[in-house]
Amino acid sequence: MIQAVWIDIDNTLLDFDAYVQQALRDGFEHFGLKPYEPYMFEVFDRINNALWDKIEKGTLDFEGLQQIRFNKVFGELGIAFDGVTFEHYFKECIWNSAILIPGTVEMLSYLSEKYILCTASNGPYTQQLHRLEQGGIAQYFEYHFISEDIGVSKPEKAFFERALARLNEGRAEPIAASACVMLGDSIRSDIAGGKSSGMKTIWFNRKGALNTSACQPDAQIDALEKIKEIL
């Protein structure tokens, strides 16, 4: 019997791709750089994903990412501008960004009446909580498991073990990992991480991506409102 649903934040609840594109568009204009074009997001996305892969493997921390991310992006785009300066601007934009994925409020309202809801996210703790508040959805969650606060990142087994220990603090009858579901958009971070810890998993495959890994989710949805068909 499922008792708790753990939900990723970026590109599961909040549309990270949409507000990155907005931040790039506004930032390029703000600093007088060349006009933003859609292919620039693809460059950012590829570099950003590669850096987050290193974070998830424990070979890079978030501070290190901030020092090199936009220098790498600008290097590929042929933009002569200090990446760290742009990173500070970008961080300010992200702090107040909260573009909800369609169906987020309806899904959380439905799930919160049946289960304990927990966020499970990689990123800075205060920033992630602030963005949930900005999006008007923080009240649906009883627990927040954020990598900066937990001390390790998804998909590390330690992330899920420490988070589960927090979930069970002071609880007369502990909730087993098998009574938890991990919902997220990343096969490696959310699905593989959840499965390695004994949790059920649901892949939010909004873009219709092909899963070529050996890791298979227990279920998948392409729209948040379809969660009602599973939970």
C-alpha positions in Angstrom: 0.0 0.0 0.0 1.4 3.4 -1.0 1.7 5.9 1.8 4.1 8.6 0.4 4.7 10.2 -3.0 8.1 11.8 -3.6 8.1 14.3 -6.4 11.0 15.9 -8.3 10.7 19.7 -8.8 12.5 20.8 -12.0 10.7 19.8 -15.3 8.2 17.8 -13.2 6.4 20.5 -11.2 8.2 23.6 -12.4 9.1 24.2 -16.1 12.8 24.6 -15.9 13.3 24.7 -19.6 10.8 27.5 -20.1 12.3 29.8 -17.5 15.8 29.1 -18.6 14.9 30.2 -22.1 13.3 33.4 -20.7 16.4 34.1 -18.5 18.7 33.6 -21.5 16.6 35.9 -23.7 16.3 38.6 -21.1 19.9 38.3 -20.0 21.4 38.5 -23.4 19.4 41.8 -23.9 20.3 43.1 -20.5 24.1 42.7 -21.1 24.0 43.8 -24.7 25.0 40.4 -26.1 24.0 39.0 -29.4 20.3 38.3 -29.8 19.0 35.1 -28.3 18.1 32.3 -30.7 16.4 29.0 -29.9 19.5 26.9 -30.7 21.3 28.6 -27.8 19.1 26.9 -25.3 20.0 23.5 -26.8 23.7 24.4 -26.2 22.9 25.4 -22.6 20.8 22.3 -22.0 23.5 19.9 -23.3 26.3 21.6 -21.2 24.1 21.9 -18.1 23.0 18.3 -18.3 26.6 17.1 -18.6 27.6 19.2 -15.5 24.7 17.9 -13.5 25.7 14.4 -14.4 29.0 15.1 -12.7 27.2 16.4 -9.7 25.1 13.3 -9.5 28.2 11.2 -9.8 29.9 13.2 -7.0 32.7 14.6 -9.2 31.5 18.2 -9.1 29.6 20.3 -6.6 27.0 23.1 -7.3 29.6 25.8 -6.5 31.9 24.4 -9.1 29.1 24.2 -11.6 28.4 27.9 -11.1 32.0 28.8 -11.8 32.2 27.1 -15.2 28.7 26.7 -16.6 28.3 29.9 -18.6 31.9 30.1 -19.5 31.4 26.8 -21.3 28.1 28.0 -22.8 29.6 31.3 -24.0 32.7 29.5 -25.3 30.5 27.4 -27.7 28.3 30.3 -28.6 31.3 32.5 -29.4 30.2 35.2 -26.9 33.0 37.2 -25.3 31.5 37.8 -21.8 32.3 36.7 -18.3 30.3 33.6 -17.5 30.5 34.0 -13.8 28.9 37.5 -14.1 26.1 36.1 -16.2 25.7 33.2 -13.7 24.9 35.7 -10.9 22.3 37.3 -13.1 20.9 33.8 -14.1 20.7 32.8 -10.4 18.6 35.9 -9.6 16.3 35.0 -12.4 15.9 31.4 -11.3 15.3 32.5 -7.7 12.0 34.1 -8.7 11.0 31.7 -11.4 8.0 29.5 -11.0 6.4 28.5 -14.3 4.2 25.5 -13.4 3.9 22.5 -15.6 0.3 22.2 -16.8 -1.7 20.1 -14.4 0.6 20.6 -11.4 -2.0 22.1 -9.0 -4.7 19.6 -10.0 -2.3 16.7 -9.4 -1.0 17.9 -6.1 -4.5 18.7 -4.9 -5.6 15.1 -5.8 -2.5 13.4 -4.3 -2.4 15.4 -1.1 -5.8 14.1 -0.1 -4.5 10.5 -0.3 -0.8 10.5 0.5 2.0 12.2 2.3 3.8 14.4 -0.3 7.5 15.0 -0.3 9.7 17.0 -2.7 12.8 15.1 -3.8 15.1 17.5 -5.7 18.8 18.3 -6.5 19.7 21.9 -6.0 20.0 24.7 -3.4 17.6 24.2 -0.5 16.4 27.8 0.1 16.1 28.5 -3.7 14.0 25.4 -4.3 11.6 26.1 -1.4 11.3 29.8 -2.5 10.3 28.8 -6.0 7.7 26.4 -4.7 6.2 29.2 -2.7 6.4 31.5 -5.7 4.5 28.9 -7.6 1.8 28.6 -4.9 2.4 24.9 -4.4 4.6 24.7 -1.2 1.5 24.0 1.0 0.9 20.6 -0.6 4.1 19.2 0.8 4.8 17.9 4.3 8.5 17.2 3.7 11.2 18.6 1.5 14.2 16.5 0.6 16.7 18.8 -1.2 20.2 17.6 -2.1 22.0 20.7 -0.5 20.2 19.9 2.8 20.4 16.1 2.6 24.2 16.3 1.8 24.2 14.1 -1.3 22.4 14.2 -4.7 20.0 11.9 -6.4 20.5 9.2 -7.7 22.8 8.3 -4.8 21.3 5.6 -2.6 22.3 7.7 0.4 20.0 10.5 -0.7 17.0 8.2 -0.5 18.1 6.5 2.7 18.7 9.8 4.6 15.4 11.2 3.3 13.5 8.1 4.3 15.1 8.3 7.8 13.8 11.9 8.1 10.3 10.9 6.9 10.3 8.3 9.7 11.6 10.5 12.5 9.1 10.3 15.4 6.8 8.0 13.5 5.4 5.1 15.5 5.1 2.9 12.5 7.9 3.6 10.0 7.1 3.9 6.3 9.0 1.4 4.2 10.7 2.4 0.9 8.3 0.0 -0.8 5.4 2.1 0.4 6.8 5.1 -1.4 6.6 6.3 -5.0 9.2 8.4 -6.8 7.8 10.6 -9.6 10.2 12.5 -11.8 11.3 13.3 -15.3 14.9 11.8 -15.1 15.5 8.1 -15.7 18.8 8.2 -14.0 18.2 10.7 -11.2 14.6 9.8 -10.3 13.8 6.4 -11.6 17.1 4.6 -11.2 17.6 6.4 -7.8 14.2 5.4 -6.6 14.4 1.8 -7.7 17.8 1.3 -6.2 16.3 2.3 -2.9 13.3 -0.1 -3.2 10.7 2.5 -4.1 8.1 2.3 -6.8 8.7 4.7 -9.7 6.7 6.7 -12.2 8.5 8.4 -15.1 7.0 11.8 -16.2 7.9 11.5 -19.9 6.3 14.8 -21.1 8.4 15.0 -24.3 7.8 11.4 -25.4 11.5 10.5 -25.0 12.8 7.0 -25.8 14.2 5.2 -22.7 17.3 3.4 -24.0 18.6 2.5 -20.5 18.2 -0.9 -18.8 16.3 0.9 -16.0 12.6 0.7 -16.5 10.0 2.6 -14.4 7.0 0.8 -12.9 4.8 3.2 -14.8 5.0 6.3 -17.0 2.8 9.3 -17.8 3.1 12.0 -20.4 0.7 14.5 -18.6 0.4 15.1 -14.8 -3.3 14.7 -14.8 -2.8 11.0 -15.8 -1.4 10.3 -12.3 -5.0 9.5 -11.3 -4.9 6.5 -13.5 -2.1 5.1 -11.4 -2.4 6.4 -7.9 
